[in-house]
Amino acid sequence: MKTTLRLVSTALLALALVSPANAWTRSPATTFATLPSGATTPEGITVDTAGNVYVTTFGFPESGPATTGQIVVFSPNGKLLHPPLVVTGASPHLLGLAFHPTTNQLLVLDFGAGKVLNVDPQTGNATVFSDIGPTSGLNALTFDAAGFVYVSDSFQGIIWRIPSTGGAAINWKQDPLLTTTGVPPFGANGMAFNKARTLLFVANTGNDTIVQIVNGGATGGAATVLTNSINGADGLIVDEQDNIWVCANQGDEIVIVDTTGKVIAKLGDFDGLKGNAEPNGLLFPASLVFAGDSLLVTNLSLDLRLFGFNTVDAQWAAQVRTHTIARLPRLFTKIAGDGI
């Protein structure tokens, strides 16, 4: 009997050594930066031309007396550059932000007030770039080649389009594929154009999908589901090869799919809490940005029980006391084989 067991064990070990299991090698997420004490959960993230990193705070859970949204700024090596910028006139609930590619204005989405703000990156002083309204759920933004600003509306299932100079937003595309009845209860979320600017890819968080919309110019064209089953598809960016990188906020991972919707890599994972109750790896990753040879990711660490939804990571998120930005290598190893 012992001899038989040894033979079986030897066979299993040999099989493991030649199997493609190691082809799915997840690069671990490390801590790039830690938010200062008193800051609430980090959500949006962007990088300026000097490599400095800007992060918005979402305001949940409330911490201390802050009643205004903040932007935390780090150097390219993760050093806090100065106290958080207090965004004048803003609600505590800020989400996506990005520098306009031609005007270099720092545009910030005030989720709580339904406004796009033009924020001075040195002082935090803000003016209204576009007022879409408090019933909207403004979440992420991107730009086309002409400088128009596109904003996702998670609650109304709309992609808004705003001139580069600001002003009134038009309904560029509204579609049932951009709404959800799922959990987390956000429809249209992270988005980015492909390199040819012919398609706009939009993550639908509650539906776990990536939706692609034909760029029809002044209005959006047909919307279809590119792929399904990304668990809590949140922030989304596109690389030079048109691969789509998506934060799976309920999977605590980064999922990379190609233009056909096939997964080609997964990065990161959650491995409990460490140190001063900070995530070890990724915990409810929300937004991501390329920074040199790195990928930076906000750990939103959001306890969805605050909104009535128990999720697999909610109890872990409730224990977090130190909010972090995670870092992963931008290079990745593709999954071996040709897929299905």
HELIX and SHEET records of a PDB file:
HELIX    1   1 LYS A    2  VAL A   18  1                                  17    
HELIX    2   2 PRO A   20  ALA A   23  5                                   4    
HELIX    3   3 PRO A  176  LEU A  178  5                                   3    
HELIX    4   4 LEU A  304  PHE A  307  5                                   4    
HELIX    5   5 ALA A  314  GLN A  319  1                                   6    
SHEET    1   A 4 THR A  30  THR A  34  0                                        
SHEET    2   A 4 THR A 324  PRO A 329 -1                                        
SHEET    3   A 4 SER A 294  ASN A 299 -1                                        
SHEET    4   A 4 PRO A 285  ALA A 291 -1                                        
SHEET    1   B 4 PRO A  42  VAL A  47  0                                        
SHEET    2   B 4 VAL A  53  THR A  57 -1                                        
SHEET    3   B 4 GLN A  70  PHE A  74 -1                                        
SHEET    4   B 4 LEU A  85  VAL A  86 -1                                        
SHEET    1   C 4 LEU A  94  PHE A  99  0                                        
SHEET    2   C 4 LEU A 106  ASP A 110 -1                                        
SHEET    3   C 4 LYS A 115  VAL A 119 -1                                        
SHEET    4   C 4 ALA A 126  ASP A 131 -1                                        
SHEET    1   D 4 LEU A 138  PHE A 143  0                                        
SHEET    2   D 4 VAL A 149  ASP A 153 -1                                        
SHEET    3   D 4 ILE A 158  ILE A 162 -1                                        
SHEET    4   D 4 ILE A 170  GLN A 174 -1                                        
SHEET    1   E 4 ALA A 188  PHE A 193  0                                        
SHEET    2   E 4 LEU A 199  ASN A 204 -1                                        
SHEET    3   E 4 THR A 209  ASN A 215 -1                                        
SHEET    4   E 4 GLY A 220  THR A 227 -1                                        
SHEET    1   F 4 ALA A 233  VAL A 238  0                                        
SHEET    2   F 4 ILE A 244  ALA A 248 -1                                        
SHEET    3   F 4 GLU A 253  VAL A 257 -1                                        
SHEET    4   F 4 VAL A 263  LEU A 267 -1                                        
SHEET    1   G 2 PHE A 270  LYS A 274  0                                        
SHEET    2   G 2 GLU A 278  GLY A 281 -1                                        
END                                                                             
